[in-house]
Structure formats: C-alpha cells, structure tokens
Amino acid sequence: MLLIAGSASAEPKIMAKTVEYSADGVVMKGYLAYDKAVKGKRPGVLVVHEWWGHNEYARKRAIMLAEMGYTALAVDMYGDGKQADHPADAGKFSSELMKNFDVASKRFVAAMNFLKKQRTVDTKNIAAIGYCFGGGIVLNMARQGVDLKGVASFHGSLAAVQPAVPGSVRAKILVLHGADDKFTTAEQIEAFKKEMKDAGADMKFIAYPGAIHSFTNPDADMYAKKFKLPLGYNADADKKSWDELKNFLEMIFKK
C-alpha cells in the first residue's frame, strides 16, 4: 500500500470518471480514477488495455490502482473508445496500430500528458502498465526511451517494433508472464531477455507455472470458450502478479 502523508487513516473515497483528450485530432476516451481522501499530489499510472480495446477490465484495474493511492488513467489506444467484439476485429485494430507505431506513440504520449495535467498527479513520478496488447505497447514505449519511472507488462507481447539499444531504456521493467502462454515461444522469451541485457535495461521477468495467456482477466475463460482461443484465468497467478506490481510501484516511486 502506498502511504502518503495524511492518507493512512482516511477511508478511501474513489473518484472515477470518463474523460476525453485528443491525439492528432482524434478524440480519445479514457477513464480517470483517484482517491479523494489522499491529500496532495501522488504518482500517476497509465493502464493500457488488451486488444479488445478500452473496456471495463482496464477501468477495474485503474480503480484498483486508485485504491492503492495512485492516480490512474485507463487509456484509449484505438480512439473514440472503440472496442472489438470478435478476435478478428481485435487483431485488426491492434495490428494496425503496431504497424503504425508512430500513431501509437502519439496516442500514448497524449494520454501521459493528460495524466500529468491532473491536479492530483506528481508529474515526476509516472509509470505504465499494460495487458496483452497493452503490455506490448508499454514495453515498446520503454524501448523508445519515454520518460517513465517504470513499466509493467501482464501477459504482454514481447516483440520489438524497434529493438532497444544500449542506454535507450530509461524505465525499470517488470514482465509478468504465463509460463504456458501459447502466444509466446521460448525463443521469443530468450531473444527478449538478451535484448534487455544487451541494452543495459533494469528488467525483472517472472513466469507463472501453469498460467496461460490473459491469466489476470476473469473473462478469459468466457473468451476461450466463445472463440476457441488458448486463454484462461488463473486466480493464483493473478494475485501473485498484482502483488509483484504493488512492490514494483513502491520501489520505483520511492523518494
């Protein structure tokens, strides 16, 4: 639990609301959450959604971060709050953005700048977390040297839009991976670890035995059944990975 002066004994009063900001003329629909009982400025955390788009799951995580004492923004990477109902559309939306990563970068930075403008946010302490597609986004933003204290990827893509080079990674990195994830090969994991080591990145990689893709999302089992995808919720890995995130955020934001 993040302890901020004046907040230790106060009951949480979570303020959560839909917000709009723009990137290159496109309206982005995010979700801002913070605890009104916390006094003063506190670190900000961006939450980047899965390939389904900005949905209730991303918002839930933003609220959980607010309950920990942070100001969180569940971002919109697709624009206008667009969501996918089918894997074919989700794949199309996410791949288009990864192929045009300058657009993705501008949208991420627009969200970060919006978060920094909030009166509850300490602009010098910003981090980002992402799930699946969102994990790939935050890892690639770290590769590009975006000014973040840290990034955490939950069952995210490890592929590089542009591989990190020595000195390019400023953020500390936490990767929380399902050891039995069918979307990521052992070769890709080793290549990622080598890339991070060669770049001199401060990176921690944790693989949870028995966990598969989307292991933190309780809706994963429904998606798996409906679309015959190798997804699955794992309550144990979900809890352990979130605890890792708590420790990671406390470490990177430590004065």
Secondary structure, 3 states (H helix, E strand, C coil): CCCCCCCCCCCCCEEEEEEEEEECCEEEEEEEEEECCCCCCEEEEEEECCCCECCHHHHHHHHHHHHCCCEEEECCCCCCCCECCCHHHHHHHHHHHHHCHHHHHHHHHHHHHHHHCCCCEEEEEEEEEEECHHHHHHHHHHHCCCCCCEEEEECCCCCCCCCCCCCCCCCEEEEEEECCCCCCCHHHHHHHHHHHHHHCCCEEEEEECCCCECCCCCCHHHHHHHHCCCECCCHHHHHHHHHHHHHHHHHHCCC
